[in-house]
C-alpha cells in the first residue's frame, strides 16, 4: 500500500509517499480501507521528532481516519454493531496516513448520517479530545462560562460548538479579527483577538470581574498565570498542549482561595478501554448532533495524500480555520 513516511525529523518536506505492507488486524481490531485521513498538531510534532511513537505503534503518522471496514472478525464486529463494508471513522494511535489502517474495534464509530468521508475523517481526534477534556476533566455544565484558547484550531472549532450545544456561554481567543469573526459564526458569545487585546482583561470585562468556570488551554507557558487569574471560584483549567512552553509561574494562593483545579491530559498513550468509553459517550451524546446538523465539521482544506508536505506547511502557518484533511483518491 501507499503511505506517508517521515524520512527523518524535520520540515514538512521530509514527508514522502512510500510503500508499506498492508497491515493485518489482530484480536479486537479491524482494518479500514482509508479514503481520508485527518491532520492534527501531534502529527507535526511527530514529524519534528518531538512526539515519540508509543511502543508497538506504527511509525506512520496520522491519528484519525475514515473509510470502509474491509477486514475483521465477524463475531467481534457484530458485538460492536459493525460489519464488513460499513463506513466508519476511527481514532488510532498511529498509521492513519495510509491507504489501509488497522484500528481497535472499540475506537471505531459509524460515520454520522449525512457526512462525507472527508468530514468524518476530521472528527475522532478532535471530538474525543474535546469530550475527554472539556466535558469529563473540565466538568463543563450548562449555564457555565468557558474560555477556549485557539478558537479556530481543529480543537477550537469543535470545542466552541460542543460547549454551545450543551448550554455553556463561550468565549474564544484567536489571532486576527477575521478568525475572531469565524469564532462568532460558530456560536461563540465573544471572541478575543489575543494579538491586540489581553485575554485576562477581556475576560474580567465580559464577566464583571467574576471570571470563567472553565478554560481549555493549548498554550500553557506564560498563559497559565493569567488563566489562574481569570478563573472564578471552583474554576477548572484544563491544559491539553504546551505550545507556549512547559514552564509556568502562577499565584498558588489563588488556587487555594478560589478552590481551583489545574489539570490536563494526553490522549494518544491511553489504553483502548479508556478511548472506548469516550467513543461510546460521543456516539450517544455528540453523533446525533452531527447527524442533525446542530454541530458541523469545519473543513478548511483538503489535500491529495501525496501533497502531505503542503498540508503540514499550512498547519504550521496557523492560517487555517478548522481541520485539514488528506484524501487517497489519487494516490
Protein Blocks (a to p, Z undefined) as FASTA:
>chain_A
ZZdddfbgcdfklpccdddddddddehiacdddfbdcddfklmmmmnopaccdehiafbg
cjbdcdddfbdcfklmmmnopaehiacddddfehjlcfbdcddfklgccddehiafklmm
mmmmmmmmmmmmmmmmnopaehiacddehklbmklmmmmmmmmmnopacddddfbfklmm
mmmmnopabdcdfklbcfklmmmmmnnonopfbdcdfklmmllmmmmmmpcehiacddfb
dfnojbdcddfklmmmnopacddddfklpcfklmmmmmmmmmmmmmmmmmnomaccddfb
dcdfklmmmmmmmmmnopagcjddddfklZZ
